[in-house]
Amino acid sequence: MKCIFCGFEDSKVIDSRACEDSNSIRRRRECLKCGKRFTTYEMIESTPVLVIKNDGSRQVFDPQKIKRGIIKSCEKRPVTMTQIDELVSSIEKQISNSLDQEVKSSAIGEMVMERLKKLDEISYVRFAAVYRKFKDLTTFITFLNTVS
């Protein structure tokens, strides 16, 4: 680490502490040439994941968008916010663990549906009705028959 006082490119770490946000580390350093101390902050560099929409456009992955859709489908159902947060968190982890920089929106929709089906079937059907964009009642009824 380059010294901010003399520009020497070597220093030693005196103290390291996790910051309150838990996403960075605060380090106290001492320059090996001039002996002056300074503070640096290190944080994990993360590359954003892009979502490939059905029309081919791309946008940055936003877990809050998934959460809003799930909340809407779970309205008036016995599903807690903790369960919803855990569901969104598990999807977010799966996406980040895949190490792909791009993910199709259809893949995200399938992840949501897979987890919602285990959590609450009514919420699952509500989400599927919006996500799958059923063209008519017969396709919706066919879908419902596959659920049960």
C-alpha positions in Angstrom: 0.0 0.0 0.0 1.4 3.3 -1.0 2.1 5.8 1.8 0.0 8.9 1.5 2.7 11.1 3.1 6.0 10.1 1.3 4.7 7.8 -1.5 6.8 4.8 -0.4 5.1 1.6 -1.7 5.5 -0.6 1.3 3.8 -0.5 4.7 2.9 -2.8 7.5 -0.5 -3.4 9.0 -0.8 -2.4 12.7 -4.4 -3.1 13.3 -7.4 -4.6 11.3 -11.1 -4.4 12.2 -14.3 -5.2 10.4 -16.4 -2.1 9.8 -19.9 -1.7 11.0 -21.3 -2.4 7.5 -19.5 -5.8 7.6 -18.6 -5.3 3.9 -15.3 -3.7 4.5 -12.2 -3.9 6.7 -10.5 -0.9 8.3 -6.7 -1.2 8.5 -4.2 1.0 10.4 -0.9 1.0 8.5 2.6 2.3 9.2 4.9 3.3 6.4 8.2 1.4 6.5 10.1 4.5 5.3 8.8 7.5 7.1 7.1 5.8 10.0 3.8 7.8 9.7 0.5 6.0 10.2 -2.6 6.1 8.0 -5.9 4.3 7.6 -7.1 2.3 4.6 -10.4 0.5 3.9 -10.7 -2.7 2.0 -13.9 -3.9 0.4 -14.8 -6.9 -1.7 -15.1 -5.9 -5.3 -18.2 -7.5 -6.8 -19.1 -7.4 -10.5 -22.8 -6.8 -11.0 -24.9 -9.7 -12.4 -27.0 -8.7 -15.4 -30.5 -10.1 -16.0 -31.3 -10.9 -19.6 -34.9 -10.0 -20.1 -37.3 -11.8 -22.6 -36.9 -9.0 -25.1 -33.1 -9.4 -25.0 -32.4 -6.3 -23.0 -30.2 -6.4 -19.9 -30.5 -4.8 -16.5 -28.7 -5.1 -13.2 -30.0 -7.9 -11.0 -32.2 -6.4 -8.2 -33.2 -8.7 -5.4 -35.8 -6.1 -4.3 -37.7 -6.6 -7.6 -38.0 -10.3 -6.8 -39.1 -9.6 -3.3 -41.8 -7.2 -4.4 -43.2 -9.9 -6.8 -43.2 -12.5 -4.0 -44.8 -10.2 -1.5 -47.6 -9.5 -4.0 -48.2 -13.2 -4.6 -48.1 -13.9 -0.8 -50.7 -11.2 0.0 -53.3 -12.4 2.6 -51.4 -15.7 3.0 -49.7 -17.2 6.1 -46.2 -16.4 4.8 -44.0 -14.3 7.0 -41.6 -11.6 5.9 -38.8 -13.7 7.4 -39.7 -16.6 5.1 -39.9 -14.2 2.1 -36.5 -12.7 3.0 -35.0 -16.2 3.3 -36.5 -17.1 -0.1 -35.0 -14.0 -1.8 -31.7 -14.6 0.0 -31.4 -18.2 -1.2 -32.1 -17.1 -4.8 -29.5 -14.3 -4.5 -27.0 -16.8 -3.2 -27.7 -19.3 -5.9 -27.2 -16.6 -8.6 -24.0 -15.3 -7.0 -22.6 -18.8 -6.4 -23.1 -19.7 -10.1 -20.4 -17.2 -11.0 -22.2 -16.3 -14.2 -22.3 -12.6 -15.0 -25.6 -12.9 -16.8 -28.7 -14.8 -15.9 -32.0 -15.1 -17.8 -35.1 -13.7 -16.2 -36.8 -17.0 -17.0 -34.3 -18.9 -14.9 -34.9 -16.5 -12.0 -38.7 -17.0 -12.4 -38.2 -20.7 -12.2 -36.1 -20.4 -9.0 -38.9 -18.3 -7.4 -41.6 -20.8 -8.5 -39.6 -23.8 -7.2 -39.2 -22.2 -3.8 -42.8 -20.8 -3.6 -44.3 -24.2 -4.4 -42.6 -25.6 -1.3 -43.5 -22.6 0.8 -47.2 -22.0 -0.1 -49.1 -23.4 -3.1 -51.6 -20.6 -3.4 -48.8 -18.0 -3.6 -47.1 -20.3 -6.1 -50.2 -20.4 -8.3 -50.6 -16.6 -8.0 -46.9 -16.0 -9.0 -47.2 -18.5 -11.9 -50.3 -16.8 -13.2 -48.4 -13.6 -13.6 -45.1 -15.1 -14.5 -46.3 -17.5 -17.2 -48.8 -15.0 -18.7 -51.5 -17.6 -19.4 -53.3 -16.7 -22.7 -56.7 -18.2 -21.7 -58.5 -20.1 -19.0 -57.9 -23.5 -20.5 -54.1 -23.2 -20.3 -54.4 -21.9 -16.7 -56.7 -24.9 -15.8 -54.2 -27.3 -17.4 -51.4 -25.7 -15.3 -53.5 -26.1 -12.2 -54.1 -29.8 -12.9 -50.3 -30.3 -13.1 -49.9 -28.6 -9.7 -52.2 -31.0 -7.8 
